Amino acid sequence: MLDSTTTRFSHVKPDDTAWRSDGLRDFFLYKDLGVEAATSGRVLAQLVKANMAPERGTGWHRHEEDFHIVIMTKGWAKFMYGDQETLVSAGDCVHQRPGIVHYLFDYSPDMEYLEIVGPADFKTVDMPAPCEVPAPSSWA
């Protein structure tokens, strides 16, 4: 449980925060929203956006976390959740249950989403492919 003795108030204006390229994936850019520091590492909130055209995507993986949502704010992304292809478009919210095996394999050039994960230092584990993945689109 979060309480006032282990958390602090935070107000971050995204325009005042730089995009970083040192996140989980080199083909995305990341913008920290200050929640990890404010919650002493209990929750991560970050913006994620496309940095280059999809070549192979994220690969099959799962996360070791307690909570994970993705809210698509711009564009779209295509995920495989197990053997189910899922198009996530601007305005959609996806709750990725803990441990779900997934693969982000395609996205639009303007793709941007808000990701909220707990704990902030969640782990990503590569997984074997449960099925074939469609080829990503070309931005050309």
N, C-alpha and C positions, 0 to 999 in steps of 0.2 A: 504494500500500500504506500502511495506517495503521501507525504505529510509536509507541513511547513518547516519542519526542522531539517529535512534532507532535500528540499527543493527551494528554488527561488524564482521570483518573477523574472520573466524574460520577454522582451519585445524586440524582434528583429525585422527590419525592413529589407525584403529581398533585394531591392535595388542598391542597398548599401553593402551587400555581401557579394564577394567575388565567386564566380564559377571556378571549381577545382577539377583537375584532371586526375587526381590521385585516389579516386574511389575504387570500388570493387571491379569495375569494368573500364578498360581504356577507351571504349567507343562511346561512353557516356560522359557527361559533365555533371558535377554535383554541387549543390549549394546548401550549406549547413544553415539551419533555421534556429540554432541556439538552444534547442530543447535538450539535447544530450547533456550539455553543461548544466542547464537549469535543473535537471532531474537526477544529477549525479550518476549519469550513465544508464538510467533505467529505461529511457525512451529516446529513440532517434527519430527526428523529423527532418527530411531533406527533400529538396527539389532535385529531380533527375531529368536530364534532357539528352536528346540524340546529339552526338558529336561527329559522327560519320555514318556512311551508309552501312547497313547490316551486311556482313560477310558470312558469318557462321552463327551469330547470336550468342546467347549466354552458355549454351550447352546444357545438358540435363543436370539438374542439381536440386538440392533441397536446403532449407535453412533450419538451423537449430535456434528457435526463438519461441517466445510465448504468444506473440501477437504480431501480425503483419498485414497492413492494408496498403493498397495502391489506389490513388485517386487520379485518374487521367485528366489533366487540365487542358492539354492541347493535343491535337493530332490523334493518332491511334497506335496500338501495338497488337501483335498477334502472339499469343502464348499457347503452348501445349501444357495442359494440366493432365498428367497421365496420358491417356490416348485421346483426350478431348481438345480439339482446336477451339480457342476462344479469342474473339475479337474484342478488345477493350478500347472504347472510343472516348473522346472528350466528354466529361461528365460522369463516366462510369466509376464505380467503386468496387474493388475486388478485395475480399478478405481471403488471404492465402493462409489456410489453416496450417498450424505447425506441422512441419515434416512433409508437406505435399511436394511431390516430385514434379518439377516444371521446367520449361524452356521458353524464354522469350526469343523468338526466331525472326521477327520482322517488325518494322516500325516505320512511321512516316518521318520525313526530314524535320518536321516541326514538333515531333513527339516530346511532351513534357509531362511529368507526373509528380505528385506528392507522395512520398513514401514515409510511412510511420511504422516503426518496428520497436519491439521491446523484447529483450534488452538491447541497448544500443550496440553492444559488442557481439551481436549475433554471429554465428559461424555459418559458412557456406560449404556444403559437402557435395563434390561431384558424384553423380549417380549413373548407373548403366541406363542405356536407352530402352524405355519400355515399348517404343514404336518408332516408325519413320517420321521425320519432320519435313513439312513442305519447304521448298526453296524460298528464300527471301526475295522480295521484289528488288528491282534495280532502280536507283534514283536517277539514272541517266536519261 
